[in-house]
Amino acid sequence: MAPLAYDLLDKDLDAKRHKRKRIVPRPNSYFMDVKCPGCFGITTVFSHAQTVILCAGCQTVLCQPSGGKTILTEGSSFRRKADF
């Protein structure tokens, strides 16, 4: 039996593939917590949101749609939510 050309359990290699060609299929989108640079409030945002997301506390623009993934406003930080 010949050895495989690549490791099937390597998650980094599998993550770079197209979502339909992965060994274990999973979506490219995710939810994330975005921290407002003004009031430091946290808002949950979809990674591929199609509308402008405003902070609930100070009405600052947190991210803008781009056709694919949203573009975060400069100064705001995010954390990817855990998958269930």
PDB file of N, CA, C and O in Angstrom:
ATOM      1  N   MET A   1       0.836  -1.172   0.000  1.00  0.00           N
ATOM      2  CA  MET A   1       0.000   0.000   0.000  1.00  0.00           C
ATOM      3  C   MET A   1       0.889   1.246   0.000  1.00  0.00           C
ATOM      4  O   MET A   1       1.795   1.358   0.826  1.00  0.00           O
ATOM      5  N   ALA A   2       0.643   2.157  -0.895  1.00  0.00           N
ATOM      6  CA  ALA A   2       1.460   3.366  -1.030  1.00  0.00           C
ATOM      7  C   ALA A   2       1.024   4.416  -0.012  1.00  0.00           C
ATOM      8  O   ALA A   2      -0.162   4.514   0.303  1.00  0.00           O
ATOM      9  N   PRO A   3       1.966   5.201   0.505  1.00  0.00           N
ATOM     10  CA  PRO A   3       1.584   6.265   1.444  1.00  0.00           C
ATOM     11  C   PRO A   3       0.833   7.386   0.723  1.00  0.00           C
ATOM     12  O   PRO A   3       1.010   7.604  -0.476  1.00  0.00           O
ATOM     13  N   LEU A   4      -0.008   8.089   1.484  1.00  0.00           N
ATOM     14  CA  LEU A   4      -0.776   9.196   0.908  1.00  0.00           C
ATOM     15  C   LEU A   4       0.122  10.384   0.615  1.00  0.00           C
ATOM     16  O   LEU A   4       1.151  10.566   1.266  1.00  0.00           O
ATOM     17  N   ALA A   5      -0.260  11.186  -0.353  1.00  0.00           N
ATOM     18  CA  ALA A   5       0.523  12.363  -0.720  1.00  0.00           C
ATOM     19  C   ALA A   5       0.399  13.471   0.321  1.00  0.00           C
ATOM     20  O   ALA A   5       1.271  14.334   0.421  1.00  0.00           O
ATOM     21  N   TYR A   6      -0.697  13.446   1.102  1.00  0.00           N
ATOM     22  CA  TYR A   6      -0.898  14.455   2.143  1.00  0.00           C
ATOM     23  C   TYR A   6      -1.657  13.820   3.299  1.00  0.00           C
ATOM     24  O   TYR A   6      -2.293  12.778   3.138  1.00  0.00           O
ATOM     25  N   ASP A   7      -1.588  14.445   4.451  1.00  0.00           N
ATOM     26  CA  ASP A   7      -2.234  13.936   5.657  1.00  0.00           C
ATOM     27  C   ASP A   7      -3.719  14.301   5.637  1.00  0.00           C
ATOM     28  O   ASP A   7      -4.058  15.477   5.510  1.00  0.00           O
ATOM     29  N   LEU A   8      -4.592  13.334   5.757  1.00  0.00           N
ATOM     30  CA  LEU A   8      -6.030  13.575   5.720  1.00  0.00           C
ATOM     31  C   LEU A   8      -6.537  14.299   6.963  1.00  0.00           C
ATOM     32  O   LEU A   8      -7.596  14.924   6.918  1.00  0.00           O
ATOM     33  N   LEU A   9      -5.812  14.228   8.057  1.00  0.00           N
ATOM     34  CA  LEU A   9      -6.240  14.854   9.297  1.00  0.00           C
ATOM     35  C   LEU A   9      -5.686  16.260   9.481  1.00  0.00           C
ATOM     36  O   LEU A   9      -5.950  16.890  10.505  1.00  0.00           O
ATOM     37  N   ASP A  10      -4.932  16.763   8.523  1.00  0.00           N
ATOM     38  CA  ASP A  10      -4.353  18.104   8.616  1.00  0.00           C
ATOM     39  C   ASP A  10      -5.444  19.134   8.340  1.00  0.00           C
ATOM     40  O   ASP A  10      -5.887  19.274   7.200  1.00  0.00           O
ATOM     41  N   LYS A  11      -5.885  19.861   9.381  1.00  0.00           N
ATOM     42  CA  LYS A  11      -6.981  20.824   9.243  1.00  0.00           C
ATOM     43  C   LYS A  11      -6.579  22.049   8.437  1.00  0.00           C
ATOM     44  O   LYS A  11      -7.418  22.623   7.743  1.00  0.00           O
ATOM     45  N   ASP A  12      -5.322  22.465   8.510  1.00  0.00           N
ATOM     46  CA  ASP A  12      -4.888  23.643   7.768  1.00  0.00           C
ATOM     47  C   ASP A  12      -4.948  23.400   6.264  1.00  0.00           C
ATOM     48  O   ASP A  12      -5.355  24.280   5.505  1.00  0.00           O
ATOM     49  N   LEU A  13      -4.551  22.229   5.842  1.00  0.00           N
ATOM     50  CA  LEU A  13      -4.590  21.897   4.426  1.00  0.00           C
ATOM     51  C   LEU A  13      -6.028  21.804   3.935  1.00  0.00           C
ATOM     52  O   LEU A  13      -6.341  22.252   2.832  1.00  0.00           O
ATOM     53  N   ASP A  14      -6.902  21.224   4.752  1.00  0.00           N
ATOM     54  CA  ASP A  14      -8.300  21.058   4.378  1.00  0.00           C
ATOM     55  C   ASP A  14      -9.045  22.394   4.386  1.00  0.00           C
ATOM     56  O   ASP A  14      -9.980  22.570   3.605  1.00  0.00           O
ATOM     57  N   ALA A  15      -8.662  23.328   5.237  1.00  0.00           N
ATOM     58  CA  ALA A  15      -9.349  24.616   5.334  1.00  0.00           C
ATOM     59  C   ALA A  15      -9.115  25.494   4.106  1.00  0.00           C
ATOM     60  O   ALA A  15      -9.941  26.354   3.802  1.00  0.00           O
ATOM     61  N   LYS A  16      -8.021  25.296   3.406  1.00  0.00           N
ATOM     62  CA  LYS A  16      -7.699  26.120   2.243  1.00  0.00           C
ATOM     63  C   LYS A  16      -8.466  25.705   0.995  1.00  0.00           C
ATOM     64  O   LYS A  16      -8.533  26.459   0.024  1.00  0.00           O
ATOM     65  N   ARG A  17      -9.038  24.524   1.020  1.00  0.00           N
ATOM     66  CA  ARG A  17      -9.781  24.052  -0.137  1.00  0.00           C
ATOM     67  C   ARG A  17     -11.132  24.731  -0.252  1.00  0.00           C
ATOM     68  O   ARG A  17     -11.615  25.349   0.697  1.00  0.00           O
ATOM     69  N   HIS A  18     -11.734  24.608  -1.419  1.00  0.00           N
ATOM     70  CA  HIS A  18     -13.086  25.112  -1.634  1.00  0.00           C
ATOM     71  C   HIS A  18     -14.051  24.338  -0.743  1.00  0.00           C
ATOM     72  O   HIS A  18     -13.817  23.167  -0.446  1.00  0.00           O
ATOM     73  N   LYS A  19     -15.122  24.979  -0.321  1.00  0.00           N
ATOM     74  CA  LYS A  19     -16.029  24.367   0.654  1.00  0.00           C
ATOM     75  C   LYS A  19     -16.683  23.083   0.138  1.00  0.00           C
ATOM     76  O   LYS A  19     -17.100  22.255   0.948  1.00  0.00           O
ATOM     77  N   ARG A  20     -16.785  22.894  -1.139  1.00  0.00           N
ATOM     78  CA  ARG A  20     -17.385  21.672  -1.666  1.00  0.00           C
ATOM     79  C   ARG A  20     -16.366  20.550  -1.880  1.00  0.00           C
ATOM     80  O   ARG A  20     -16.751  19.395  -2.059  1.00  0.00           O
ATOM     81  N   LYS A  21     -15.089  20.872  -1.863  1.00  0.00           N
ATOM     82  CA  LYS A  21     -14.056  19.859  -2.088  1.00  0.00           C
ATOM     83  C   LYS A  21     -13.373  19.413  -0.804  1.00  0.00           C
ATOM     84  O   LYS A  21     -12.420  18.636  -0.854  1.00  0.00           O
ATOM     85  N   ARG A  22     -13.839  19.888   0.341  1.00  0.00           N
ATOM     86  CA  ARG A  22     -13.267  19.473   1.611  1.00  0.00           C
ATOM     87  C   ARG A  22     -13.694  18.046   1.943  1.00  0.00           C
ATOM     88  O   ARG A  22     -14.733  17.571   1.485  1.00  0.00           O
ATOM     89  N   ILE A  23     -12.885  17.383   2.738  1.00  0.00           N
ATOM     90  CA  ILE A  23     -13.212  16.022   3.150  1.00  0.00           C
ATOM     91  C   ILE A  23     -14.437  16.036   4.058  1.00  0.00           C
ATOM     92  O   ILE A  23     -15.358  15.240   3.874  1.00  0.00           O
ATOM     93  N   VAL A  24     -14.449  16.934   5.031  1.00  0.00           N
ATOM     94  CA  VAL A  24     -15.612  17.128   5.888  1.00  0.00           C
ATOM     95  C   VAL A  24     -16.201  18.488   5.534  1.00  0.00           C
ATOM     96  O   VAL A  24     -15.624  19.511   5.903  1.00  0.00           O
ATOM     97  N   PRO A  25     -17.335  18.535   4.828  1.00  0.00           N
ATOM     98  CA  PRO A  25     -17.875  19.814   4.376  1.00  0.00           C
ATOM     99  C   PRO A  25     -18.338  20.694   5.536  1.00  0.00           C
ATOM    100  O   PRO A  25     -18.967  20.218   6.481  1.00  0.00           O
ATOM    101  N   ARG A  26     -18.018  21.977   5.448  1.00  0.00           N
ATOM    102  CA  ARG A  26     -18.475  22.962   6.429  1.00  0.00           C
ATOM    103  C   ARG A  26     -18.513  24.325   5.736  1.00  0.00           C
ATOM    104  O   ARG A  26     -17.781  24.546   4.771  1.00  0.00           O
ATOM    105  N   PRO A  27     -19.352  25.233   6.213  1.00  0.00           N
ATOM    106  CA  PRO A  27     -19.493  26.534   5.553  1.00  0.00           C
ATOM    107  C   PRO A  27     -18.299  27.448   5.806  1.00  0.00           C
ATOM    108  O   PRO A  27     -17.529  27.239   6.743  1.00  0.00           O
ATOM    109  N   ASN A  28     -18.158  28.461   4.958  1.00  0.00           N
ATOM    110  CA  ASN A  28     -17.106  29.455   5.112  1.00  0.00           C
ATOM    111  C   ASN A  28     -17.528  30.588   6.041  1.00  0.00           C
ATOM    112  O   ASN A  28     -16.679  31.346   6.511  1.00  0.00           O
ATOM    113  N   SER A  29     -18.811  30.715   6.309  1.00  0.00           N
ATOM    114  CA  SER A  29     -19.318  31.822   7.114  1.00  0.00           C
ATOM    115  C   SER A  29     -19.348  31.455   8.590  1.00  0.00           C
ATOM    116  O   SER A  29     -19.321  30.279   8.954  1.00  0.00           O
ATOM    117  N   TYR A  30     -19.402  32.474   9.425  1.00  0.00           N
ATOM    118  CA  TYR A  30     -19.410  32.276  10.871  1.00  0.00           C
ATOM    119  C   TYR A  30     -19.973  33.518  11.541  1.00  0.00           C
ATOM    120  O   TYR A  30     -20.113  34.561  10.903  1.00  0.00           O
ATOM    121  N   PHE A  31     -20.297  33.412  12.824  1.00  0.00           N
ATOM    122  CA  PHE A  31     -20.715  34.552  13.621  1.00  0.00           C
ATOM    123  C   PHE A  31     -19.512  35.044  14.410  1.00  0.00           C
ATOM    124  O   PHE A  31     -18.638  34.256  14.774  1.00  0.00           O
ATOM    125  N   MET A  32     -19.465  36.345  14.675  1.00  0.00           N
ATOM    126  CA  MET A  32     -18.341  36.901  15.419  1.00  0.00           C
ATOM    127  C   MET A  32     -18.827  38.000  16.351  1.00  0.00           C
ATOM    128  O   MET A  32     -19.830  38.660  16.084  1.00  0.00           O
ATOM    129  N   ASP A  33     -18.110  38.185  17.438  1.00  0.00           N
ATOM    130  CA  ASP A  33     -18.359  39.282  18.365  1.00  0.00           C
ATOM    131  C   ASP A  33     -17.461  40.436  17.961  1.00  0.00           C
ATOM    132  O   ASP A  33     -16.240  40.286  17.913  1.00  0.00           O
ATOM    133  N   VAL A  34     -18.055  41.587  17.670  1.00  0.00           N
ATOM    134  CA  VAL A  34     -17.295  42.771  17.256  1.00  0.00           C
ATOM    135  C   VAL A  34     -17.339  43.785  18.392  1.00  0.00           C
ATOM    136  O   VAL A  34     -18.408  44.104  18.912  1.00  0.00           O
ATOM    137  N   LYS A  35     -16.163  44.289  18.774  1.00  0.00           N
ATOM    138  CA  LYS A  35     -16.080  45.271  19.851  1.00  0.00           C
ATOM    139  C   LYS A  35     -16.019  46.673  19.252  1.00  0.00           C
ATOM    140  O   LYS A  35     -15.193  46.954  18.383  1.00  0.00           O
ATOM    141  N   CYS A  36     -16.896  47.539  19.724  1.00  0.00           N
ATOM    142  CA  CYS A  36     -16.960  48.920  19.251  1.00  0.00           C
ATOM    143  C   CYS A  36     -15.747  49.698  19.760  1.00  0.00           C
ATOM    144  O   CYS A  36     -15.418  49.602  20.943  1.00  0.00           O
ATOM    145  N   PRO A  37     -15.073  50.465  18.899  1.00  0.00           N
ATOM    146  CA  PRO A  37     -13.916  51.240  19.358  1.00  0.00           C
ATOM    147  C   PRO A  37     -14.302  52.439  20.217  1.00  0.00           C
ATOM    148  O   PRO A  37     -13.460  52.956  20.951  1.00  0.00           O
ATOM    149  N   GLY A  38     -15.560  52.896  20.147  1.00  0.00           N
ATOM    150  CA  GLY A  38     -15.988  54.067  20.911  1.00  0.00           C
ATOM    151  C   GLY A  38     -16.444  53.742  22.317  1.00  0.00           C
ATOM    152  O   GLY A  38     -15.921  54.288  23.288  1.00  0.00           O
ATOM    153  N   CYS A  39     -17.436  52.835  22.430  1.00  0.00           N
ATOM    154  CA  CYS A  39     -18.021  52.549  23.746  1.00  0.00           C
ATOM    155  C   CYS A  39     -17.607  51.180  24.278  1.00  0.00           C
ATOM    156  O   CYS A  39     -17.994  50.818  25.389  1.00  0.00           O
ATOM    157  N   PHE A  40     -16.841  50.422  23.528  1.00  0.00           N
ATOM    158  CA  PHE A  40     -16.359  49.081  23.887  1.00  0.00           C
ATOM    159  C   PHE A  40     -17.495  48.093  24.113  1.00  0.00           C
ATOM    160  O   PHE A  40     -17.325  47.106  24.828  1.00  0.00           O
ATOM    161  N   GLY A  41     -18.650  48.349  23.510  1.00  0.00           N
ATOM    162  CA  GLY A  41     -19.760  47.403  23.553  1.00  0.00           C
ATOM    163  C   GLY A  41     -19.528  46.275  22.559  1.00  0.00           C
ATOM    164  O   GLY A  41     -18.849  46.464  21.550  1.00  0.00           O
ATOM    165  N   ILE A  42     -20.088  45.105  22.840  1.00  0.00           N
ATOM    166  CA  ILE A  42     -19.899  43.944  21.974  1.00  0.00           C
ATOM    167  C   ILE A  42     -21.204  43.639  21.244  1.00  0.00           C
ATOM    168  O   ILE A  42     -22.269  43.572  21.857  1.00  0.00           O
ATOM    169  N   THR A  43     -21.106  43.457  19.930  1.00  0.00           N
ATOM    170  CA  THR A  43     -22.250  43.153  19.082  1.00  0.00           C
ATOM    171  C   THR A  43     -21.957  41.877  18.304  1.00  0.00           C
ATOM    172  O   THR A  43     -20.848  41.709  17.797  1.00  0.00           O
ATOM    173  N   THR A  44     -22.924  40.982  18.201  1.00  0.00           N
ATOM    174  CA  THR A  44     -22.763  39.762  17.413  1.00  0.00           C
ATOM    175  C   THR A  44     -23.123  40.056  15.966  1.00  0.00           C
ATOM    176  O   THR A  44     -24.194  40.591  15.680  1.00  0.00           O
ATOM    177  N   VAL A  45     -22.213  39.700  15.046  1.00  0.00           N
ATOM    178  CA  VAL A  45     -22.359  40.025  13.630  1.00  0.00           C
ATOM    179  C   VAL A  45     -22.092  38.771  12.807  1.00  0.00           C
ATOM    180  O   VAL A  45     -21.222  37.973  13.157  1.00  0.00           O
ATOM    181  N   PHE A  46     -22.834  38.594  11.717  1.00  0.00           N
ATOM    182  CA  PHE A  46     -22.585  37.511  10.762  1.00  0.00           C
ATOM    183  C   PHE A  46     -21.428  37.911   9.865  1.00  0.00           C
ATOM    184  O   PHE A  46     -21.344  39.068   9.454  1.00  0.00           O
ATOM    185  N   SER A  47     -20.538  36.988   9.551  1.00  0.00           N
ATOM    186  CA  SER A  47     -19.331  37.313   8.787  1.00  0.00           C
ATOM    187  C   SER A  47     -19.619  37.778   7.362  1.00  0.00           C
ATOM    188  O   SER A  47     -18.828  38.526   6.787  1.00  0.00           O
ATOM    189  N   HIS A  48     -20.728  37.349   6.791  1.00  0.00           N
ATOM    190  CA  HIS A  48     -21.089  37.744   5.434  1.00  0.00           C
ATOM    191  C   HIS A  48     -22.357  38.614   5.444  1.00  0.00           C
ATOM    192  O   HIS A  48     -23.236  38.446   4.598  1.00  0.00           O
ATOM    193  N   ALA A  49     -22.444  39.536   6.401  1.00  0.00           N
ATOM    194  CA  ALA A  49     -23.621  40.393   6.538  1.00  0.00           C
ATOM    195  C   ALA A  49     -23.802  41.251   5.284  1.00  0.00           C
ATOM    196  O   ALA A  49     -22.823  41.670   4.667  1.00  0.00           O
ATOM    197  N   GLN A  50     -25.042  41.508   4.917  1.00  0.00           N
ATOM    198  CA  GLN A  50     -25.339  42.266   3.704  1.00  0.00           C
ATOM    199  C   GLN A  50     -25.846  43.672   3.991  1.00  0.00           C
ATOM    200  O   GLN A  50     -26.229  44.391   3.068  1.00  0.00           O
ATOM    201  N   THR A  51     -25.854  44.068   5.249  1.00  0.00           N
ATOM    202  CA  THR A  51     -26.268  45.418   5.618  1.00  0.00           C
ATOM    203  C   THR A  51     -25.197  46.049   6.497  1.00  0.00           C
ATOM    204  O   THR A  51     -24.339  45.357   7.046  1.00  0.00           O
ATOM    205  N   VAL A  52     -25.257  47.363   6.621  1.00  0.00           N
ATOM    206  CA  VAL A  52     -24.340  48.082   7.501  1.00  0.00           C
ATOM    207  C   VAL A  52     -24.752  47.796   8.941  1.00  0.00           C
ATOM    208  O   VAL A  52     -25.930  47.897   9.284  1.00  0.00           O
ATOM    209  N   ILE A  53     -23.788  47.442   9.781  1.00  0.00           N
ATOM    210  CA  ILE A  53     -24.061  47.115  11.184  1.00  0.00           C
ATOM    211  C   ILE A  53     -23.631  48.293  12.044  1.00  0.00           C
ATOM    212  O   ILE A  53     -22.488  48.743  11.969  1.00  0.00           O
ATOM    213  N   LEU A  54     -24.564  48.793  12.868  1.00  0.00           N
ATOM    214  CA  LEU A  54     -24.297  49.904  13.766  1.00  0.00           C
ATOM    215  C   LEU A  54     -24.207  49.417  15.202  1.00  0.00           C
ATOM    216  O   LEU A  54     -24.843  48.431  15.573  1.00  0.00           O
ATOM    217  N   CYS A  55     -23.411  50.116  16.010  1.00  0.00           N
ATOM    218  CA  CYS A  55     -23.316  49.811  17.435  1.00  0.00           C
ATOM    219  C   CYS A  55     -24.627  50.241  18.095  1.00  0.00           C
ATOM    220  O   CYS A  55     -25.149  51.318  17.807  1.00  0.00           O
ATOM    221  N   ALA A  56     -25.152  49.396  18.975  1.00  0.00           N
ATOM    222  CA  ALA A  56     -26.411  49.708  19.645  1.00  0.00           C
ATOM    223  C   ALA A  56     -26.250  50.840  20.656  1.00  0.00           C
ATOM    224  O   ALA A  56     -27.212  51.555  20.940  1.00  0.00           O
ATOM    225  N   GLY A  57     -25.044  51.011  21.201  1.00  0.00           N
ATOM    226  CA  GLY A  57     -24.825  52.025  22.227  1.00  0.00           C
ATOM    227  C   GLY A  57     -24.561  53.419  21.672  1.00  0.00           C
ATOM    228  O   GLY A  57     -25.177  54.390  22.111  1.00  0.00           O
ATOM    229  N   CYS A  58     -23.647  53.522  20.707  1.00  0.00           N
ATOM    230  CA  CYS A  58     -23.226  54.858  20.251  1.00  0.00           C
ATOM    231  C   CYS A  58     -23.490  55.120  18.769  1.00  0.00           C
ATOM    232  O   CYS A  58     -23.089  56.166  18.258  1.00  0.00           O
ATOM    233  N   GLN A  59     -24.157  54.195  18.064  1.00  0.00           N
ATOM    234  CA  GLN A  59     -24.521  54.352  16.655  1.00  0.00           C
ATOM    235  C   GLN A  59     -23.315  54.519  15.730  1.00  0.00           C
ATOM    236  O   GLN A  59     -23.430  55.152  14.681  1.00  0.00           O
ATOM    237  N   THR A  60     -22.172  53.965  16.099  1.00  0.00           N
ATOM    238  CA  THR A  60     -20.984  53.969  15.247  1.00  0.00           C
ATOM    239  C   THR A  60     -21.086  52.807  14.263  1.00  0.00           C
ATOM    240  O   THR A  60     -21.583  51.740  14.620  1.00  0.00           O
ATOM    241  N   VAL A  61     -20.619  53.001  13.023  1.00  0.00           N
ATOM    242  CA  VAL A  61     -20.623  51.932  12.029  1.00  0.00           C
ATOM    243  C   VAL A  61     -19.548  50.915  12.406  1.00  0.00           C
ATOM    244  O   VAL A  61     -18.373  51.264  12.519  1.00  0.00           O
ATOM    245  N   LEU A  62     -19.950  49.654  12.601  1.00  0.00           N
ATOM    246  CA  LEU A  62     -19.001  48.601  12.966  1.00  0.00           C
ATOM    247  C   LEU A  62     -18.443  47.885  11.744  1.00  0.00           C
ATOM    248  O   LEU A  62     -17.248  47.596  11.690  1.00  0.00           O
ATOM    249  N   CYS A  63     -19.294  47.596  10.762  1.00  0.00           N
ATOM    250  CA  CYS A  63     -18.815  46.933   9.552  1.00  0.00           C
ATOM    251  C   CYS A  63     -19.742  47.252   8.387  1.00  0.00           C
ATOM    252  O   CYS A  63     -20.909  47.603   8.562  1.00  0.00           O
ATOM    253  N   GLN A  64     -19.171  47.116   7.184  1.00  0.00           N
ATOM    254  CA  GLN A  64     -19.896  47.418   5.960  1.00  0.00           C
ATOM    255  C   GLN A  64     -19.847  46.218   5.031  1.00  0.00           C
ATOM    256  O   GLN A  64     -18.847  45.501   5.007  1.00  0.00           O
ATOM    257  N   PRO A  65     -20.910  45.983   4.263  1.00  0.00           N
ATOM    258  CA  PRO A  65     -20.915  44.844   3.333  1.00  0.00           C
ATOM    259  C   PRO A  65     -19.973  45.088   2.164  1.00  0.00           C
ATOM    260  O   PRO A  65     -19.725  46.232   1.782  1.00  0.00           O
ATOM    261  N   SER A  66     -19.449  43.997   1.597  1.00  0.00           N
ATOM    262  CA  SER A  66     -18.533  44.147   0.468  1.00  0.00           C
ATOM    263  C   SER A  66     -18.862  43.205  -0.683  1.00  0.00           C
ATOM    264  O   SER A  66     -18.161  43.234  -1.694  1.00  0.00           O
ATOM    265  N   GLY A  67     -19.870  42.393  -0.578  1.00  0.00           N
ATOM    266  CA  GLY A  67     -20.166  41.420  -1.621  1.00  0.00           C
ATOM    267  C   GLY A  67     -19.779  40.019  -1.183  1.00  0.00           C
ATOM    268  O   GLY A  67     -20.340  39.041  -1.677  1.00  0.00           O
ATOM    269  N   GLY A  68     -18.837  39.909  -0.273  1.00  0.00           N
ATOM    270  CA  GLY A  68     -18.441  38.633   0.325  1.00  0.00           C
ATOM    271  C   GLY A  68     -18.445  38.812   1.823  1.00  0.00           C
ATOM    272  O   GLY A  68     -19.495  38.994   2.440  1.00  0.00           O
ATOM    273  N   LYS A  69     -17.262  38.760   2.404  1.00  0.00           N
ATOM    274  CA  LYS A  69     -17.157  39.006   3.843  1.00  0.00           C
ATOM    275  C   LYS A  69     -17.300  40.492   4.125  1.00  0.00           C
ATOM    276  O   LYS A  69     -16.976  41.328   3.282  1.00  0.00           O
ATOM    277  N   THR A  70     -17.788  40.813   5.320  1.00  0.00           N
ATOM    278  CA  THR A  70     -17.944  42.213   5.690  1.00  0.00           C
ATOM    279  C   THR A  70     -16.579  42.830   5.981  1.00  0.00           C
ATOM    280  O   THR A  70     -15.635  42.138   6.362  1.00  0.00           O
ATOM    281  N   ILE A  71     -16.496  44.128   5.797  1.00  0.00           N
ATOM    282  CA  ILE A  71     -15.260  44.863   6.082  1.00  0.00           C
ATOM    283  C   ILE A  71     -15.454  45.584   7.412  1.00  0.00           C
ATOM    284  O   ILE A  71     -16.349  46.416   7.555  1.00  0.00           O
ATOM    285  N   LEU A  72     -14.600  45.252   8.385  1.00  0.00           N
ATOM    286  CA  LEU A  72     -14.696  45.885   9.694  1.00  0.00           C
ATOM    287  C   LEU A  72     -14.180  47.311   9.638  1.00  0.00           C
ATOM    288  O   LEU A  72     -13.258  47.620   8.883  1.00  0.00           O
ATOM    289  N   THR A  73     -14.784  48.180  10.445  1.00  0.00           N
ATOM    290  CA  THR A  73     -14.322  49.554  10.554  1.00  0.00           C
ATOM    291  C   THR A  73     -12.975  49.564  11.264  1.00  0.00           C
ATOM    292  O   THR A  73     -12.736  48.764  12.169  1.00  0.00           O
ATOM    293  N   GLU A  74     -12.105  50.465  10.853  1.00  0.00           N
ATOM    294  CA  GLU A  74     -10.783  50.551  11.460  1.00  0.00           C
ATOM    295  C   GLU A  74     -10.905  50.877  12.946  1.00  0.00           C
ATOM    296  O   GLU A  74     -11.638  51.788  13.330  1.00  0.00           O
ATOM    297  N   GLY A  75     -10.194  50.138  13.767  1.00  0.00           N
ATOM    298  CA  GLY A  75     -10.240  50.326  15.207  1.00  0.00           C
ATOM    299  C   GLY A  75     -11.100  49.307  15.922  1.00  0.00           C
ATOM    300  O   GLY A  75     -10.931  49.090  17.122  1.00  0.00           O
ATOM    301  N   SER A  76     -12.027  48.671  15.201  1.00  0.00           N
ATOM    302  CA  SER A  76     -12.859  47.654  15.841  1.00  0.00           C
ATOM    303  C   SER A  76     -12.152  46.302  15.759  1.00  0.00           C
ATOM    304  O   SER A  76     -11.436  46.014  14.800  1.00  0.00           O
ATOM    305  N   SER A  77     -12.368  45.482  16.787  1.00  0.00           N
ATOM    306  CA  SER A  77     -11.750  44.155  16.809  1.00  0.00           C
ATOM    307  C   SER A  77     -12.852  43.113  16.875  1.00  0.00           C
ATOM    308  O   SER A  77     -13.981  43.405  17.271  1.00  0.00           O
ATOM    309  N   PHE A  78     -12.504  41.872  16.474  1.00  0.00           N
ATOM    310  CA  PHE A  78     -13.519  40.820  16.472  1.00  0.00           C
ATOM    311  C   PHE A  78     -12.943  39.538  17.051  1.00  0.00           C
ATOM    312  O   PHE A  78     -11.729  39.347  17.116  1.00  0.00           O
ATOM    313  N   ARG A  79     -13.856  38.665  17.469  1.00  0.00           N
ATOM    314  CA  ARG A  79     -13.516  37.335  17.956  1.00  0.00           C
ATOM    315  C   ARG A  79     -14.514  36.376  17.338  1.00  0.00           C
ATOM    316  O   ARG A  79     -15.723  36.590  17.426  1.00  0.00           O
ATOM    317  N   ARG A  80     -14.019  35.328  16.719  1.00  0.00           N
ATOM    318  CA  ARG A  80     -14.880  34.339  16.086  1.00  0.00           C
ATOM    319  C   ARG A  80     -15.602  33.532  17.170  1.00  0.00           C
ATOM    320  O   ARG A  80     -14.983  33.073  18.130  1.00  0.00           O
ATOM    321  N   LYS A  81     -16.916  33.366  17.004  1.00  0.00           N
ATOM    322  CA  LYS A  81     -17.691  32.604  17.974  1.00  0.00           C
ATOM    323  C   LYS A  81     -17.395  31.114  17.818  1.00  0.00           C
ATOM    324  O   LYS A  81     -17.043  30.654  16.732  1.00  0.00           O
ATOM    325  N   ALA A  82     -17.540  30.373  18.900  1.00  0.00           N
ATOM    326  CA  ALA A  82     -17.271  28.935  18.875  1.00  0.00           C
ATOM    327  C   ALA A  82     -18.330  28.210  18.060  1.00  0.00           C
ATOM    328  O   ALA A  82     -19.510  28.557  18.102  1.00  0.00           O
ATOM    329  N   ASP A  83     -17.893  27.199  17.319  1.00  0.00           N
ATOM    330  CA  ASP A  83     -18.815  26.370  16.534  1.00  0.00           C
ATOM    331  C   ASP A  83     -19.460  25.339  17.446  1.00  0.00           C
ATOM    332  O   ASP A  83     -18.823  24.797  18.350  1.00  0.00           O
ATOM    333  N   PHE A  84     -20.724  25.082  17.193  1.00  0.00           N
ATOM    334  CA  PHE A  84     -21.428  24.074  18.001  1.00  0.00           C
ATOM    335  C   PHE A  84     -21.789  22.899  17.169  1.00  0.00           C
ATOM    336  O   PHE A  84     -22.387  21.947  17.670  1.00  0.00           O
TER     337      PHE A  84
END
